[in-house]
Amino acid sequence: MAKKLLIVLLWLVATTALPQEVLNGPVISWEKLSYEFGDIIQGEKIEHTFKFKNTGTAALVITNVEVTCGCTVPKGWPRDPIMPGEKGEITVAFNSSGKIGRQNKVITITSNSVGTTNHVMIVANVLEKKR
């Protein structure tokens, strides 16, 4: 009986330690996950720079930044590895031509980050252009 209890105890220790190992590596920590532009006039072009820090223990590598429509464009992101403790930026532009009303644009960041979100968002309320 004691041997079975010891085996179960060792198994519990091993499986609960596993998630801590998974989080050992690069971690992207965002200054803000979303940015609200407020009201803008249809046709305006706006942009925002999302700032982040690698709070992990290994180099962070961003391999791609994707958007959901052609009205939103990733203008730049670091191509070189971001070492632990270093900061980086991703700039995203939005063209409100042909849009009206509330716009929520999700930007997906593909990286080797563990245990963190890989999405940021810009939000704007596009008002009809007065003629």
Backbone torsions as a table, in degrees:
resi	resn	phi	psi	omega
1	MET	NA	-44.3	-179.9
2	ALA	-64.1	-35.4	179.6
3	LYS	-65.8	-42.3	177.9
4	LYS	-64.3	-40.4	178.9
5	LEU	-63.6	-41.2	178.0
6	LEU	-63.7	-41.5	179.2
7	ILE	-64.1	-44.0	179.0
8	VAL	-63.9	-41.3	179.7
9	LEU	-63.8	-44.7	177.7
10	LEU	-63.2	-40.0	178.2
11	TRP	-63.2	-43.4	178.2
12	LEU	-61.6	-43.4	178.8
13	VAL	-63.2	-43.3	-178.5
14	ALA	-66.1	-41.3	-177.4
15	THR	-77.3	-28.8	177.7
16	THR	-79.1	-22.6	177.6
17	ALA	-78.7	-20.8	-176.9
18	LEU	-58.2	-48.1	-179.9
19	PRO	-59.9	-31.4	177.9
20	GLN	-65.7	-36.8	176.9
21	GLU	-66.2	-38.8	-178.6
22	VAL	-62.8	-36.0	-178.7
23	LEU	-80.0	-4.9	176.6
24	ASN	-77.1	111.9	-176.7
25	GLY	154.0	-161.9	180.0
26	PRO	-72.8	141.1	178.7
27	VAL	-135.6	120.7	178.2
28	ILE	-90.3	120.2	-180.0
29	SER	-114.1	115.5	-175.4
30	TRP	-83.8	139.9	172.9
31	GLU	-66.3	-43.1	175.7
32	LYS	-145.5	139.1	178.7
33	LEU	-87.2	-18.2	178.0
34	SER	-145.0	158.4	177.8
35	TYR	-134.2	128.1	-178.8
36	GLU	-101.8	115.0	178.4
37	PHE	-80.6	-22.4	-175.0
38	GLY	81.4	-150.4	-179.1
39	ASP	-79.0	133.9	172.7
40	ILE	-134.3	160.5	179.6
41	ILE	-91.7	137.2	179.8
42	GLN	-49.8	129.7	-179.0
43	GLY	103.6	-16.5	178.9
44	GLU	-68.2	146.4	174.5
45	LYS	-112.2	125.3	-176.5
46	ILE	-129.2	161.6	175.7
47	GLU	-149.5	157.9	178.3
48	HIS	-141.7	146.4	177.1
49	THR	-109.3	117.6	176.6
50	PHE	-86.9	131.0	-179.1
51	LYS	-108.4	144.2	-179.4
52	PHE	-145.6	169.0	177.2
53	LYS	-137.2	143.2	173.5
54	ASN	-84.5	102.7	-179.8
55	THR	-96.3	12.5	-178.8
56	GLY	-91.4	-161.9	-174.8
57	THR	-114.0	4.0	-179.5
58	ALA	-142.1	169.2	-179.1
59	ALA	-64.0	134.3	176.9
60	LEU	-94.2	130.5	179.9
61	VAL	-124.9	119.6	176.0
62	ILE	-94.8	121.9	-176.6
63	THR	-101.9	-20.4	-179.6
64	ASN	-163.7	152.1	172.5
65	VAL	-130.6	120.2	-175.7
66	GLU	-117.3	150.3	176.6
67	VAL	-124.6	167.7	-174.3
68	THR	-94.9	-14.0	178.2
69	CYS	-150.8	166.4	-177.6
70	GLY	-70.8	-12.6	180.0
71	CYS	-76.2	-14.4	-179.8
72	THR	-116.3	131.2	-174.8
73	VAL	-132.6	125.8	171.5
74	PRO	-74.4	119.3	-175.1
75	LYS	-91.0	-21.3	179.8
76	GLY	-179.7	146.6	174.5
77	TRP	-154.4	158.9	-177.5
78	PRO	-64.3	129.4	176.6
79	ARG	-93.3	-20.9	179.0
80	ASP	-90.5	154.8	177.6
81	PRO	-58.6	141.5	176.0
82	ILE	-102.3	116.0	-175.3
83	MET	-75.5	159.8	178.4
84	PRO	-53.2	132.8	-179.5
85	GLY	89.1	-15.1	-179.8
86	GLU	-84.2	159.6	-179.0
87	LYS	-111.0	160.7	177.3
88	GLY	-150.7	174.0	-178.1
89	GLU	-141.5	148.7	172.7
90	ILE	-129.5	120.5	-179.6
91	THR	-101.0	134.1	-178.5
92	VAL	-128.9	134.4	178.5
93	ALA	-110.6	147.9	178.8
94	PHE	-130.8	129.2	177.5
95	ASN	-107.8	116.5	-174.4
96	SER	-87.2	6.1	177.3
97	SER	-58.3	130.8	178.7
98	GLY	78.8	2.4	180.0
99	LYS	-106.8	153.1	175.3
100	ILE	-150.1	143.1	178.8
101	GLY	85.5	-166.6	-176.1
102	ARG	-71.7	130.0	-179.8
103	GLN	-120.5	123.3	175.6
104	ASN	-116.5	111.4	-177.0
105	LYS	-113.3	118.9	-178.1
106	VAL	-93.9	135.0	177.9
107	ILE	-114.9	125.7	-178.6
108	THR	-103.8	126.8	-179.5
109	ILE	-107.2	122.6	176.9
110	THR	-99.0	121.2	-179.0
111	SER	-152.2	-179.2	177.3
112	ASN	-94.6	15.9	179.6
113	SER	-64.7	143.4	179.2
114	VAL	-114.9	142.1	171.6
115	GLY	69.4	19.2	-179.0
116	THR	-135.4	168.9	179.8
117	THR	-73.5	149.3	177.9
118	ASN	-118.2	25.0	178.8
119	HIS	-131.4	139.5	168.1
120	VAL	-128.1	167.8	-174.2
121	MET	-146.5	142.9	169.9
122	ILE	-111.8	144.9	-177.0
123	VAL	-132.1	136.4	177.1
124	ALA	-149.0	150.5	173.3
125	ASN	-107.8	109.8	-175.3
126	VAL	-89.5	118.5	178.9
127	LEU	-94.1	143.7	-179.7
128	GLU	-61.8	136.9	179.2
129	LYS	-71.6	128.8	179.0
130	LYS	-77.8	138.3	-176.3
131	ARG	-99.7	NA	NA
